[in-house]
Amino acid sequence: MNKAIVCAILAAAAGSAFAGSVSQMVIRGSFNGWSDAGQVVMTEVNPDVWYGVISGLGANGNVEFKATTEDWSYNGPSSNIQTRANAAGDLEVYAYTQDFADGWLPGAGPRVGYVNNVANWEVMGSFNGWSTAVASFTDVGGGIMRAVVDNLTAGSYEFKARGMDDWSVTVGDGFGSTGANMFATVADGEDIEILLDLEGGRYQINLIPTPAGLAVLGLGGLVGTRRRR
């Protein structure tokens, strides 16, 4: 997605909790030993929207990183991001230094996203003991990918998005890679929809009711309509 469009959309959706209060964001990680020496100094390209490029990673090289203020007092995501550079050895990174109320996670800033350099993504999880992928992501436009894990047995499940057959590129709870898994609790026959916006540093987990549940909802709406007449 065009960088200017991404920045404008996410800035418009943001709240104002941190507006104007962050003077500088930087990127630190495995590429520079997590220190201030060799850190990437980000540029504020829109109010509370920061952009930087990690270079010299090698073609499709792995990297682990966070975006942070100089003193580490404000950083994200909650755990480190692990992903890959492009063929030129670069990774473009965004940081959004506000809290959000747009229905996506994480709600608390900063959100940290990056340009996706992995062709295919999939869902792994406790649905089958983490043995094989249970769903694949498809591009639905606007920089968003979607996967659905369907026809589940009632219970609670943990899962992560990852690059296909690649545990070095993952997204879990809070959009980090090295922390907790995403999770959801479903009723019998419900589906889990996962929406992933890598540049935006955000995701959604939605439960899709069973056909019977949808029928009940529809009946409830009909009854409500009749009562209002």
Residue pairs with C-beta under 8 A, 6 or more apart in sequence:
1 142
1 143
1 199
3 45
3 51
3 92
4 45
6 94
6 143
6 199
6 200
7 45
7 46
7 49
7 51
7 94
8 46
9 200
10 49
10 96
10 111
10 200
11 46
11 47
11 48
11 49
11 96
11 98
13 100
13 102
14 48
14 96
14 98
14 99
14 100
14 102
14 109
15 98
15 99
15 100
15 101
16 98
16 99
17 98
17 99
17 109
18 48
18 74
18 97
18 98
18 99
18 109
18 110
19 47
19 48
19 98
20 47
20 48
21 97
22 48
22 69
22 74
22 97
22 110
23 69
24 41
24 42
24 69
24 70
25 42
25 44
25 50
25 52
25 67
25 68
25 69
25 95
25 97
25 110
26 36
26 39
26 40
26 41
26 42
26 52
26 67
26 68
26 69
26 70
27 39
27 40
27 42
27 52
27 54
27 65
27 66
27 67
27 68
27 93
28 34
28 35
28 36
28 39
28 40
28 65
28 66
28 68
29 54
29 63
29 64
29 65
29 66
29 80
30 62
30 63
30 64
30 65
31 38
31 54
31 56
31 57
31 63
31 65
32 38
32 39
36 70
40 52
40 53
40 54
40 93
41 52
42 50
42 51
42 52
42 67
42 93
42 95
43 50
43 51
43 52
44 50
45 51
48 96
48 97
48 98
49 94
49 95
49 96
49 97
50 67
50 94
50 95
50 96
50 97
51 92
51 93
51 94
51 95
52 67
52 92
52 93
52 95
53 90
53 91
53 92
53 93
54 63
54 65
54 85
54 90
54 91
54 93
55 89
55 90
56 89
57 63
57 85
57 89
57 90
57 91
58 85
58 89
59 85
59 87
59 88
59 89
60 84
60 85
60 86
60 87
60 117
61 84
61 85
61 89
62 82
62 83
62 84
62 85
62 168
62 169
63 82
63 83
63 84
63 85
63 91
64 80
64 81
64 82
64 177
64 178
65 80
65 81
65 93
66 75
66 76
66 77
66 80
66 81
66 112
67 75
67 76
67 93
67 95
67 110
67 112
68 74
68 75
68 76
69 75
74 97
74 110
75 110
76 95
76 106
76 109
76 110
76 111
76 112
76 175
76 201
77 106
77 111
77 112
77 174
77 175
77 176
77 201
78 106
78 173
78 174
78 175
78 176
78 179
79 172
79 174
79 176
79 177
79 178
79 179
79 180
80 176
80 177
80 178
80 179
81 112
81 114
81 175
81 176
81 177
82 168
82 169
82 170
82 177
82 178
83 91
83 114
83 117
83 118
83 169
83 177
84 91
84 117
84 118
84 163
84 168
84 169
85 91
85 117
86 115
86 117
91 114
91 115
91 117
92 114
92 115
93 112
93 113
93 114
94 112
94 113
94 114
94 199
94 200
94 201
95 110
95 111
95 112
95 201
96 109
96 110
96 111
96 112
96 113
96 200
96 201
97 109
97 110
98 109
98 110
99 107
99 108
99 109
100 106
100 107
100 108
100 109
100 111
100 202
101 107
102 202
103 204
104 195
104 197
104 200
104 202
104 203
104 204
105 174
105 175
105 202
105 203
105 204
105 205
106 174
106 175
106 202
111 175
111 200
111 201
111 202
112 175
112 201
113 175
113 197
113 198
113 199
113 200
113 201
113 202
114 198
114 199
114 201
115 198
115 199
116 198
116 199
118 163
118 164
118 166
118 169
119 164
120 136
120 137
120 163
120 164
121 136
121 137
121 145
121 147
121 161
121 162
121 163
121 164
121 196
122 133
122 134
122 135
122 136
122 137
122 147
122 161
122 162
122 163
122 164
123 133
123 134
123 135
123 136
123 137
123 147
123 149
123 159
123 160
123 161
123 162
123 194
124 130
124 132
124 133
124 134
124 159
124 160
124 162
125 134
125 149
125 157
125 158
125 159
125 160
125 181
126 157
126 158
126 159
127 134
127 149
127 152
127 157
127 159
128 134
133 164
134 149
134 159
135 147
135 148
135 149
135 150
135 194
136 147
136 164
137 145
137 146
137 147
137 161
137 194
137 196
138 145
138 146
138 147
139 145
140 146
140 195
143 197
143 198
143 199
143 200
144 195
144 196
144 197
145 195
145 196
145 197
145 198
146 193
146 194
146 195
146 196
147 161
147 193
147 194
147 196
148 191
148 192
148 193
148 194
148 208
149 157
149 159
149 191
149 192
149 194
150 191
150 208
151 189
151 191
152 186
152 188
152 189
152 190
152 191
152 192
153 188
154 186
154 187
154 188
154 190
155 185
155 186
156 183
156 184
156 185
156 186
157 183
157 184
157 185
157 186
157 192
158 181
158 182
158 183
159 181
159 182
159 183
159 184
159 192
159 194
160 170
160 171
160 172
160 181
160 182
161 170
161 171
161 172
161 182
161 194
161 196
161 203
162 169
162 170
162 171
163 169
163 170
169 177
170 177
171 177
171 182
171 196
171 198
171 203
172 179
172 180
172 181
172 182
173 179
173 180
173 181
173 182
173 183
174 180
175 201
175 202
175 203
182 194
182 203
182 205
184 192
184 205
184 207
186 192
186 207
187 209
187 210
187 213
188 210
189 210
189 211
189 212
189 213
190 207
190 208
190 209
190 210
190 213
191 207
191 208
192 205
192 206
192 207
192 208
193 204
193 205
193 206
193 207
193 208
194 203
194 204
194 205
194 206
195 203
195 204
195 206
196 203
197 203
209 217
